[in-house]
Amino acid sequence: MMQLRIMNLKSISLSLFVMCASLNVFAQKVKIDGVAVVVGKNIVLDSDIAKFKQEVELRSEGKVKISNCEMLEELMQQKLLAHHAVVDSVTVSKSEVDSRVDRSIQFFTQEYGDVDAVVKAYGFNDLEDLKKELSRVQKENALIEKEQAKVTEDIDVTPEEVRLYFNGLKDDGELPEFPAEVGLSQIVIKALPTKEEEQRVIDKLTEVRRQIVEDGASFKLKAIINSEEPNVGQTGGFLGAVTKDTPFIKEFKEVVFTLDEGQISEPFKTDFGYHIVLLHKIKGKGREVSHILMRPEVSDDKLKKTKAKLDSIKVELVKGNLTFEDAVKKYSQDKETKNSGGVIVNPYTGDTTFELIGMDPALYGRINELQQGEYSEVFYDETRTQEKMYKLILMKSRTNTHTADLVKDYVKVQKLALAKKKEETIEKWSKDKILETYIKLGDDYKKCTFKANWKKEN
């Protein structure tokens, strides 16, 4: 089924797929050839079909090929769900949309490096324009997801249904291949700067602030000379307008909104380092600001000692003098995994397993040769805020690529069976809703052969 085929792509969540393609449609600013279809009050444009089709093929790395008619039917299905979500009084709160928008911006920022690059890549005037379009897209995504959940909320599968589903796949010679998966746990020890080094940075920023406030030095020039922000040479430390919704770290925004126009903050700390901030002007809900960022240095000696400590822990683990869970509890400094025995959660699926295919290349290189129960070498890593640390990874579990087995892969097969049953429920729901919904196909698509009765021919 087309819908299930798209939704089951590991690298594409439906909301991400819709979001990326929608932004690409906006960014292309292509000539609109016409309206492909109207579903209720929702429309699909010819340009939408082309860009959504391109996005699916790109994000599936060419593994999924879709005709224009297939793509249109998938989009009509989404618009039908969105339309009836409104009819059924499904609500989406502003905070829910804002949260989705923030996560979207964080995702794109990781891909492009910074927010300005995202804005430029998708052809928006500024961050506010980008957020406005993302809000529209994410609100529709939320409506679609909630309507799907509403339609399928009572759907479940029994063990017998799972067995029948599996046997059906087996009889048809269509048993899926499950890719190699690993479960990972970690111990993280951070290489932190000394208190003396942190005080040095605070004193330096305090002096820079004094030179600006008392001696009339240029904030922009001081930023270019002193700040460790990557683009400071081009920006002079200017960040533009910051609102309470801007995806900046909480501590930074809290300081920004305590300042008066022309005021420079005292040095303050965030995960990125120490800052001073200048508030240029207040514009509506925004605050135009510049900042200077300085990071305390971690000495080579501290790095060596941190690595040596984790090396010694590994020795005790290998000898059997210490369990991994006890070592995590006693030594690990990673907040996200310390209380779960070091277990690393896949951020894209929420599961405790990772497919080897598509894994971050750096991590793949460190764990690919490990067998279950083996440890990686102690290795250096740092966060996007340049926090330095050493890590040790345990291969907690490993399964190689294999054909689905009902006993070993029961949970996976159960999920597939449930997804299939929900898909069939949505199809039945759609069959009824199509008949009572206004649908107008463009002339170029009346020749399409659809699975559902979108033409209302019967």
C-alpha positions in Angstrom: 0.0 0.0 0.0 1.3 3.4 -0.9 0.5 5.0 2.4 2.1 2.3 4.4 5.1 2.2 2.1 5.8 5.9 2.7 5.1 5.8 6.5 7.3 2.8 7.1 10.4 4.4 5.6 13.0 4.3 8.4 14.5 7.6 7.4 11.3 9.5 6.9 8.7 10.2 9.5 5.5 11.5 7.9 5.7 14.9 9.7 9.3 15.3 8.7 8.5 14.3 5.1 5.6 16.8 4.9 7.6 19.5 6.6 10.7 19.2 4.3 8.7 19.0 1.1 6.5 21.9 2.1 9.5 24.1 2.8 11.0 23.1 -0.5 7.9 24.0 -2.3 8.0 27.4 -0.6 11.7 27.9 -1.3 11.5 26.9 -5.0 9.0 29.7 -5.8 8.1 27.8 -8.9 5.4 28.9 -11.3 2.1 27.2 -10.2 0.7 25.3 -13.2 -2.7 24.9 -11.5 -4.7 23.2 -8.8 -4.3 19.4 -8.9 -7.2 18.7 -6.5 -9.4 20.3 -3.9 -10.3 18.2 -0.9 -12.8 19.9 1.3 -11.2 23.3 1.8 -7.7 22.0 1.3 -5.9 22.2 -2.1 -2.9 20.4 -3.6 -1.0 22.2 -6.3 0.9 20.7 -9.3 4.1 22.1 -7.8 3.3 20.3 -4.5 3.2 17.0 -6.2 6.5 17.5 -7.9 8.3 18.6 -4.8 6.8 16.0 -2.5 7.6 13.3 -5.0 11.2 14.5 -5.2 11.5 14.6 -1.4 10.3 11.0 -1.0 12.8 9.8 -3.6 15.6 11.8 -2.1 15.1 10.8 1.5 14.6 7.1 0.5 17.9 7.3 -1.4 16.1 6.4 -4.6 14.6 3.2 -3.1 11.0 4.5 -3.5 9.8 5.5 -6.9 6.4 7.1 -7.2 4.3 8.2 -10.1 2.5 11.6 -10.0 -0.8 9.8 -9.6 0.4 7.8 -6.6 1.9 10.9 -5.0 -1.4 12.8 -5.5 -3.4 10.0 -3.9 -1.1 10.0 -0.9 -1.5 13.8 -0.6 -5.3 13.6 -1.0 -5.3 11.1 1.8 -3.5 13.6 4.1 -5.8 16.4 3.1 -8.8 14.3 3.7 -7.6 13.6 7.2 -6.8 17.2 7.8 -10.2 18.3 6.6 -12.1 15.9 8.8 -9.9 16.7 11.8 -11.4 20.2 11.6 -14.9 18.8 11.0 -14.5 16.5 14.0 -13.4 19.5 16.1 -9.9 18.1 16.7 -7.9 20.8 18.5 -4.2 21.6 18.4 -2.9 24.0 21.0 -0.5 26.9 20.2 2.0 25.5 22.7 1.9 22.1 20.9 2.6 23.8 17.5 5.3 26.0 19.0 7.0 22.9 20.5 6.9 21.2 17.1 8.3 24.3 15.4 11.2 24.5 17.9 12.0 20.8 17.3 11.9 21.3 13.6 14.3 24.3 13.8 16.6 22.3 16.0 16.6 19.5 13.4 17.3 21.8 10.5 19.9 23.7 12.5 21.8 20.4 13.1 21.7 19.7 9.3 22.8 23.2 8.2 25.0 24.4 11.1 23.1 27.5 12.3 19.7 29.1 12.0 20.8 31.7 9.5 21.9 28.9 7.1 18.5 27.3 7.5 16.7 30.6 6.7 18.9 31.1 3.6 18.7 27.5 2.4 14.9 27.6 2.3 14.6 31.1 0.8 12.9 32.9 3.7 13.5 36.5 4.6 14.2 35.9 8.3 13.6 33.5 11.2 10.1 34.8 11.8 9.0 34.0 8.2 10.4 30.5 8.6 8.6 30.0 11.9 5.4 31.2 10.4 5.5 28.7 7.5 6.6 25.9 9.9 3.7 26.7 12.2 1.3 26.3 9.3 2.8 23.0 8.3 3.1 21.6 11.8 -0.4 22.5 12.7 -1.7 20.5 9.7 0.7 17.6 10.6 -0.7 17.6 14.1 -4.3 17.6 12.8 -3.5 14.6 10.5 -1.8 12.6 13.3 -4.6 13.3 15.8 -7.3 12.3 13.3 -5.5 9.1 12.4 -5.1 8.3 16.1 -8.8 9.1 16.6 -9.9 6.8 13.8 -7.7 3.9 15.0 -7.7 4.4 18.7 -9.6 1.2 19.4 -7.5 -0.9 17.0 -5.3 -3.7 18.5 -4.1 -7.1 17.3 -4.3 -10.4 19.1 -1.5 -13.0 19.1 -3.6 -15.0 16.7 -3.8 -12.1 14.3 -0.1 -11.6 14.5 0.5 -15.3 13.7 -1.9 -15.2 10.8 -0.3 -12.0 9.5 3.1 -13.6 9.7 2.0 -16.8 8.0 0.4 -14.8 5.2 3.7 -13.0 4.5 5.5 -16.4 4.7 3.1 -18.1 2.3 3.5 -15.2 -0.2 7.2 -15.3 0.1 7.2 -11.7 1.4 8.8 -12.1 4.9 10.7 -8.9 5.6 14.4 -8.7 6.1 15.2 -7.0 9.4 18.5 -5.1 9.3 21.3 -5.5 11.8 20.5 -3.8 15.1 22.6 -3.0 18.2 21.8 -2.0 21.7 24.4 0.3 23.3 25.3 1.5 26.7 27.8 4.1 27.7 30.0 5.6 30.4 30.8 9.3 30.0 33.4 11.3 31.9 33.6 15.0 31.2 36.8 16.9 31.0 35.8 20.1 32.8 37.8 23.3 33.1 39.2 24.2 36.5 37.5 26.8 38.7 40.6 29.1 38.2 40.1 28.9 34.4 36.4 29.7 34.7 37.2 32.7 36.9 39.8 33.8 34.3 37.1 33.9 31.6 34.7 35.8 33.9 37.4 38.4 34.7 38.2 38.8 31.0 34.6 39.4 30.1 34.2 41.8 33.0 37.2 43.8 31.7 35.8 43.8 28.2 32.5 45.0 29.5 34.2 47.8 31.5 36.1 48.9 28.4 32.9 49.3 26.5 30.8 50.9 29.2 33.5 53.2 30.7 36.0 53.8 27.9 33.5 53.8 25.0 35.0 50.9 23.1 33.1 49.4 20.3 31.1 46.3 21.3 31.3 45.0 17.7 35.1 45.4 17.6 35.5 43.8 21.0 33.3 40.9 19.8 35.4 40.3 16.7 38.6 40.3 18.8 37.4 38.3 21.7 34.3 36.2 20.9 34.5 32.5 20.2 31.2 32.5 18.2 31.9 30.8 14.8 30.5 33.6 12.6 31.6 36.6 14.6 33.8 37.9 11.8 30.7 38.4 9.7 28.2 39.2 12.3 30.2 41.2 14.9 28.3 39.3 17.5 24.9 40.5 16.3 22.1 37.9 16.8 19.2 39.9 15.4 15.8 39.9 17.2 15.3 37.4 20.0 11.8 36.5 21.2 10.7 34.2 23.9 10.0 31.6 21.1 13.4 31.9 19.5 15.2 28.5 19.9 18.0 29.8 22.0 19.0 28.3 25.3 16.8 29.2 28.2 19.4 30.9 30.4 20.4 33.2 27.5 16.8 34.3 26.8 16.3 34.9 30.6 19.1 37.4 30.7 18.1 39.1 27.4 14.6 39.9 28.8 16.0 41.5 32.0 17.9 44.2 30.1 17.0 47.7 29.1 17.9 49.3 25.8 21.6 50.1 25.6 22.4 47.9 28.7 25.2 45.3 28.7 24.7 42.3 31.0 27.2 41.1 33.5 29.0 37.8 32.5 26.7 34.8 32.8 27.0 31.1 32.0 25.2 28.8 29.6 26.1 25.4 28.2 28.0 27.2 25.4 30.3 29.1 27.8 30.2 32.6 29.3 28.5 35.6 27.7 27.9 39.3 27.9 24.9 40.6 26.0 24.1 44.1 24.7 20.5 44.9 24.1 20.3 47.3 21.2 16.6 48.0 21.0 13.2 46.5 21.9 11.0 45.9 18.8 7.5 44.6 19.7 8.0 41.1 21.2 11.6 41.0 20.0 14.9 42.1 21.5 17.7 43.0 19.1 20.9 41.9 20.8 24.6 41.2 20.3 26.8 39.0 22.5 30.4 38.1 23.2 31.1 34.4 23.9 34.1 33.0 25.7 34.8 29.4 26.7 37.0 28.3 29.5 39.9 26.1 28.2 40.4 22.5 29.2 44.1 21.8 29.5 45.8 18.9 27.7 46.8 17.6 31.2 43.1 17.5 32.2 42.2 15.7 29.0 44.9 13.0 29.6 43.8 12.5 33.2 40.1 12.1 32.2 41.0 9.5 29.5 43.3 7.7 32.0 40.5 7.5 34.5 38.1 5.9 32.0 40.8 3.6 30.8 41.3 2.3 34.4 37.5 1.8 34.7 37.5 -0.3 31.6 40.3 -2.5 33.0 38.2 -3.2 36.1 35.2 -4.0 33.9 37.2 -6.4 31.7 38.6 -8.1 34.8 35.1 -8.6 36.2 35.8 -6.5 39.3 33.0 -4.1 38.5 29.7 -4.4 36.7 28.9 -1.9 33.9 25.7 -0.8 35.7 27.6 -0.1 38.9 30.3 1.8 36.9 27.6 4.0 35.3 26.1 4.8 38.6 29.4 5.6 40.3 31.3 7.4 37.5 29.2 8.4 34.5 28.4 12.1 34.1 25.9 11.9 31.3 22.5 13.1 32.7 20.4 11.3 30.0 21.9 7.8 30.5 23.2 7.8 34.1 19.9 6.6 35.7 19.2 3.9 33.0 22.4 1.9 33.4 24.0 3.9 30.6 21.5 2.7 28.0 21.5 5.0 24.9 18.1 5.8 23.5 17.7 6.2 19.7 16.5 9.9 19.4 14.6 9.2 16.1 12.6 6.1 17.3 12.6 6.3 21.0 13.8 2.7 21.1 16.9 1.3 22.8 18.2 -0.2 19.5 19.9 1.4 16.5 20.0 0.0 13.0 23.6 -0.2 11.8 22.5 1.1 8.4 22.1 4.8 8.6 24.0 5.1 11.9 26.3 8.1 12.4 29.5 7.2 10.6 31.8 8.1 13.5 29.8 6.0 15.9 29.5 3.1 13.4 33.3 3.0 13.0 33.7 2.6 16.8 31.2 -0.2 17.4 30.8 -2.1 14.1 33.3 -4.8 14.9 32.1 -5.3 18.5 30.3 -8.4 19.5 27.7 -8.6 22.3 29.3 -7.9 25.6 32.4 -6.3 24.2 33.7 -2.8 24.9 34.8 0.0 22.6 38.1 1.7 23.0 37.9 4.8 25.2 37.4 7.7 22.8 37.2 11.5 22.8 33.9 13.3 22.0 32.4 16.7 22.4 28.9 18.2 22.2 27.6 20.9 19.9 28.3 23.3 22.8 32.0 22.0 22.7 31.8 20.3 26.1 34.7 17.9 26.1 34.5 14.3 27.3 35.6 10.7 27.0 33.3 7.7 26.4 33.3 4.0 26.7 30.6 2.0 24.9 29.3 -1.5 25.7 27.7 -3.5 23.0 24.8 -4.6 25.1 23.0 -6.5 22.3 23.5 -7.3 18.7 21.4 -9.0 16.0 22.6 -9.4 12.4 20.5 -8.9 9.3 18.0 -11.7 9.1 14.7 -12.8 7.7 11.8 -12.2 10.1 11.3 -14.9 12.7 8.0 -15.0 14.6 9.5 -16.0 17.9 12.7 -13.9 17.9 11.1 -10.9 16.2 7.6 -11.1 17.7 7.5 -7.4 18.8 8.5 -6.2 15.4 6.1 -8.4 13.6 3.3 -7.3 16.0 4.1 -3.7 15.1 3.8 -4.5 11.4 0.6 -6.4 11.9 -0.9 -3.5 13.9 0.3 -1.0 11.3 -1.4 -3.1 8.6 -4.7 -3.3 10.5 -4.6 0.4 11.2 -4.0 1.1 7.5 -6.9 -1.0 6.6 -9.1 0.9 9.1 -8.0 4.2 7.6 -8.8 2.9 4.1 -12.3 1.9 5.2 -12.8 5.2 6.9 -11.6 7.0 3.8 -13.9 5.1 1.6 -16.9 6.4 3.5 -15.5 10.0 4.0 -14.7 10.4 0.3 -18.3 10.1 -0.6 -19.4 12.9 1.8 -16.5 15.3 1.1 -16.2 17.8 -1.7 -13.5 16.7 -4.1 -12.6 18.3 -7.4 -9.8 16.9 -9.5 -7.9 18.9 -12.0 -8.2 17.9 -15.6 -4.7 16.5 -15.8 -5.4 14.0 -13.1 -8.8 12.7 -14.1 -7.0 10.0 -16.1 -5.3 8.6 -13.0 -6.2 5.2 -11.7 -6.6 5.5 -7.9 -7.0 2.7 -5.3 -9.8 4.7 -3.6 -12.9 6.1 -5.3 -11.6 9.7 -5.5 -13.5 10.3 -8.8 -16.8 9.1 -7.2 -17.5 7.0 -10.2 -19.7 4.4 -8.5 
